[in-house]
Amino acid sequence: MANWRSQMACCPLCGTSRLCEFYQSSDWSVLQCKHCTYTWVVDACNAYNNMTGAFSWGEDVYRESQKRNKMYVDRIRRIVKYNPQPQKWLDVGCAGGGLLQCVSRMGFYVEGIEPGPAAGVVSSKLNFVIHRSDLHGARGLLAAEQYGVVSYFHVLEHVFDPIQELSSARQILSPSGILVIEVPWFNSLSWRVLGTHHRHFTRYHRSYFTPQSLSFLLYRTAFHLIEHTRVPYYVSLDWLLMRKKSPIWLRKWVASIPGSKIVRADLGDVLFVIARKEGSI
């Protein structure tokens, strides 16, 4: 434990040294701040850079994103009621591009950031501008100076420095723009019941957020919170089976059944947040 504390003696979000240990193994640990509740991974081996999955983060992700229109429409409805201007939307970590496709149909100019192989797939199939980088690396390449919406859907938990990330997002958000964040809701009822067995507990997440810690992050980066709520999360049954590494025969049998086979895959543990820049309307 002393090794982990020597690497991170205080909370990177609020600066307090009142920490507790949520999890520890031989080469990585998860620390939690008792003050702001921010929780983060300290990884001696930097395993994040070597992560692998049971799927291709290209064609598979693109195909899955085409099936989630119901969920995307739900999110867009929650956002557009705030009339973000200009109608330009930057989705950071746009994955398979399904959200951008739905947004584009509503008349927004859309642009994406995606460091993974899905960037090339989305660019070729949907003809959107997708930067294969992080936000910092894409800053000089963005088509617009300001965006009405900057969104992070299940991305911020992978970011190493969330303060720097949202500070950069603030610089490209218009005065009436909307910042959108969706992350796993750490310390929700399902987290308290399942603990380290929760499906979102993984070495490849860098941060875990509660409404309290996310509100503090917004405060640190000069945003004010408009609303936060739980939202439903949907995936295809085929995607769920693939992520669970189910047998190929089972996946093929499910794929042969007519219908979209979209299932709800959350336990009330998905946190959705909308914020604006401090001083804006």
C-alpha positions in Angstrom: 0.0 0.0 0.0 2.9 2.4 0.7 4.0 2.1 -2.9 0.6 3.3 -4.2 0.5 6.2 -1.8 4.0 7.3 -2.7 2.8 7.5 -6.3 -0.5 9.4 -5.5 -0.4 11.0 -2.1 -3.5 13.2 -2.7 -6.6 13.3 -4.8 -5.9 14.6 -8.3 -9.3 16.3 -8.3 -9.7 18.1 -5.0 -6.2 17.8 -3.6 -7.1 16.2 -0.2 -5.0 13.5 1.3 -8.0 11.7 2.8 -7.8 8.6 0.7 -9.0 5.0 1.1 -8.3 2.0 -0.9 -11.2 0.5 -2.9 -9.1 -2.3 -4.5 -5.5 -3.5 -4.5 -3.6 -6.2 -6.4 0.1 -6.9 -6.9 0.5 -4.3 -9.7 -2.5 -2.0 -9.7 -4.7 -0.3 -7.2 -7.9 1.8 -7.1 -8.0 4.7 -4.7 -11.0 6.7 -3.6 -11.1 10.2 -2.1 -13.1 10.5 1.0 -13.8 14.2 0.4 -15.0 14.5 -3.3 -15.5 10.7 -3.8 -13.4 10.7 -7.0 -12.0 7.2 -7.6 -9.1 6.4 -9.9 -6.7 3.6 -11.0 -3.0 3.6 -10.2 -1.4 1.1 -12.5 2.3 0.1 -12.1 2.4 -1.7 -15.5 0.3 0.7 -17.6 -1.8 -2.2 -18.8 -4.2 0.2 -20.4 -1.9 0.6 -23.4 -2.0 -3.2 -23.9 -5.7 -3.8 -23.6 -7.3 -6.3 -25.9 -10.9 -7.3 -26.4 -13.1 -10.1 -27.8 -14.1 -7.9 -30.8 -12.7 -5.7 -33.4 -12.9 -2.0 -32.5 -13.6 -1.3 -36.2 -16.3 -3.0 -38.2 -17.9 -4.7 -35.2 -18.3 -1.4 -33.4 -19.7 0.3 -36.5 -22.3 -2.5 -37.0 -23.3 -2.3 -33.4 -23.8 1.4 -33.5 -26.2 1.0 -36.3 -28.5 -0.9 -34.0 -28.7 1.6 -31.2 -30.9 4.3 -32.7 -33.4 4.1 -30.0 -30.8 5.0 -27.3 -29.2 7.8 -29.4 -32.6 9.4 -30.1 -33.3 9.4 -26.3 -30.0 11.2 -25.6 -30.4 13.7 -28.4 -33.9 14.6 -27.2 -32.5 15.3 -23.8 -29.9 17.6 -25.3 -31.6 19.6 -28.0 -34.3 21.0 -25.6 -31.5 23.4 -24.4 -31.2 24.8 -27.9 -27.4 24.5 -28.2 -25.9 27.0 -30.8 -24.3 26.8 -33.2 -25.7 23.5 -34.5 -22.3 21.9 -34.6 -21.7 18.7 -32.6 -18.3 17.3 -31.7 -18.5 13.7 -30.3 -15.3 12.8 -28.5 -14.8 9.1 -28.6 -17.4 8.6 -31.3 -16.8 4.8 -31.7 -19.0 3.4 -34.5 -20.5 6.8 -35.4 -24.2 5.8 -34.8 -24.8 8.8 -32.6 -23.3 11.2 -35.1 -25.5 9.6 -37.8 -28.6 10.4 -35.9 -27.5 13.9 -35.0 -26.7 14.6 -38.7 -30.2 13.6 -39.7 -31.5 16.4 -37.4 -29.6 19.0 -39.3 -26.4 19.4 -37.2 -22.9 19.6 -38.6 -21.1 16.6 -37.0 -17.5 15.9 -36.4 -15.9 13.1 -34.3 -12.8 12.2 -32.5 -11.9 8.5 -32.2 -8.3 7.2 -31.6 -9.3 3.6 -32.4 -9.6 1.8 -35.8 -13.3 2.6 -35.9 -12.3 6.1 -37.1 -11.4 4.9 -40.5 -14.5 2.7 -40.8 -16.8 5.6 -39.9 -15.1 8.0 -42.2 -15.4 5.7 -45.2 -18.9 4.5 -44.6 -20.6 7.6 -43.3 -18.4 10.3 -44.9 -18.0 12.2 -41.6 -14.9 14.1 -40.5 -13.4 11.8 -37.8 -10.0 12.6 -36.2 -8.0 9.6 -35.2 -6.5 11.3 -32.1 -7.5 12.6 -28.7 -9.0 16.0 -28.3 -5.6 17.6 -27.5 -4.1 16.2 -30.7 -7.0 17.2 -32.9 -7.3 20.8 -31.7 -5.5 22.3 -34.7 -7.4 20.1 -37.1 -11.0 20.8 -36.0 -13.2 22.2 -38.7 -15.0 24.7 -36.4 -13.7 27.2 -33.8 -16.8 26.6 -31.6 -19.3 23.8 -31.1 -22.8 23.9 -29.8 -22.4 20.4 -28.3 -19.3 18.6 -27.1 -20.1 15.1 -25.9 -18.4 12.3 -24.1 -20.4 9.1 -24.1 -18.6 6.4 -22.0 -15.3 8.0 -22.7 -14.4 10.1 -19.7 -13.8 7.0 -17.5 -10.9 6.2 -19.9 -9.3 9.6 -19.8 -6.0 9.9 -17.8 -6.5 13.6 -16.9 -10.2 14.6 -16.8 -9.4 18.2 -15.6 -7.2 18.8 -18.6 -9.7 17.1 -20.9 -12.7 19.3 -19.9 -10.6 22.4 -19.8 -9.8 21.7 -23.5 -13.5 21.0 -24.2 -14.4 24.3 -22.6 -12.2 26.2 -25.0 -14.1 25.0 -28.1 -17.6 25.2 -26.6 -19.7 28.2 -27.6 -21.2 30.5 -24.9 -24.6 28.8 -25.3 -23.1 25.4 -25.9 -23.8 22.2 -24.0 -21.3 19.8 -22.5 -22.6 16.2 -22.3 -21.1 13.4 -20.3 -22.3 9.9 -19.8 -20.3 7.5 -17.5 -20.9 4.5 -15.3 -22.4 5.6 -12.0 -19.9 4.5 -9.4 -21.3 3.8 -6.0 -24.8 3.2 -7.3 -26.8 0.4 -5.7 -25.5 -2.2 -8.1 -21.9 -1.1 -7.4 -22.5 -1.4 -3.6 -24.0 -4.9 -4.1 -21.5 -6.2 -6.6 -18.3 -4.3 -5.6 -15.3 -5.3 -7.7 -17.5 -7.8 -9.5 -19.4 -5.0 -11.2 -19.3 -5.2 -15.0 -17.8 -1.7 -15.2 -15.0 -2.4 -12.7 -12.0 -3.0 -14.9 -8.3 -2.2 -15.0 -8.8 -0.4 -18.3 -11.0 2.3 -16.8 -8.9 5.2 -15.4 -11.6 7.0 -13.4 -14.9 6.2 -11.6 -17.4 9.0 -11.1 -20.3 9.7 -8.7 -22.6 12.7 -9.1 -20.6 14.4 -6.4 -17.1 13.9 -8.0 -18.4 14.7 -11.4 -20.0 18.0 -10.1 -16.6 18.8 -8.5 -14.8 18.2 -11.8 -17.2 20.5 -13.5 -16.6 23.2 -10.9 -12.8 22.8 -11.3 -13.1 23.3 -15.0 -15.5 26.3 -14.9 -18.7 24.5 -15.9 -22.0 24.7 -14.0 -24.2 21.6 -13.8 -27.6 21.9 -15.5 -28.9 18.4 -14.8 -27.8 14.9 -13.9 -29.9 11.7 -14.1 -29.9 8.0 -14.7 -30.5 6.9 -18.2 -31.3 3.5 -19.8 -28.6 1.8 -21.8 -29.2 -0.6 -24.7 -27.1 -3.0 -26.6 -27.8 -5.7 -29.1 -28.1 -9.2 -27.8 -25.4 -10.3 -30.2 -23.0 -7.6 -28.8 -23.7 -8.7 -25.3 -22.9 -12.3 -26.1 -19.8 -11.3 -27.9 -18.5 -9.3 -25.0 -19.3 -12.3 -22.7 -17.2 -14.5 -25.1 -20.2 -16.8 -25.6 -19.9 -19.7 -28.0 -20.0 -18.9 -31.8 -22.9 -21.3 -32.3 -25.0 -19.4 -29.8 -24.2 -16.0 -31.4 -25.1 -17.4 -34.9 -28.4 -18.8 -33.6 -29.3 -15.4 -32.0 -28.3 -13.6 -35.2 -30.7 -15.9 -37.2 -33.7 -14.8 -35.2 -35.7 -12.0 -36.9 -35.8 -8.6 -35.2 -33.4 -6.1 -33.8 -32.9 -8.0 -30.5 -32.0 -4.9 -28.6 -31.8 -5.4 -24.8 -31.5 -3.1 -21.8 -28.1 -3.6 -20.2 -27.9 -1.5 -17.1 -28.8 -1.7 -13.5 -29.6 1.9 -13.0 -25.9 2.6 -13.1 -25.5 4.9 -16.1 -25.0 8.6 -15.2 -26.0 11.3 -17.7 -24.9 14.9 -17.2 -25.5 18.2 -19.0 -23.5 21.3 -18.2 -22.7 24.8 -19.5 -19.8 27.1 -19.2 -19.8 29.3 -16.1 -21.2 32.7 -16.9 -23.3 31.4 -19.9 -27.1 31.5 -20.1 
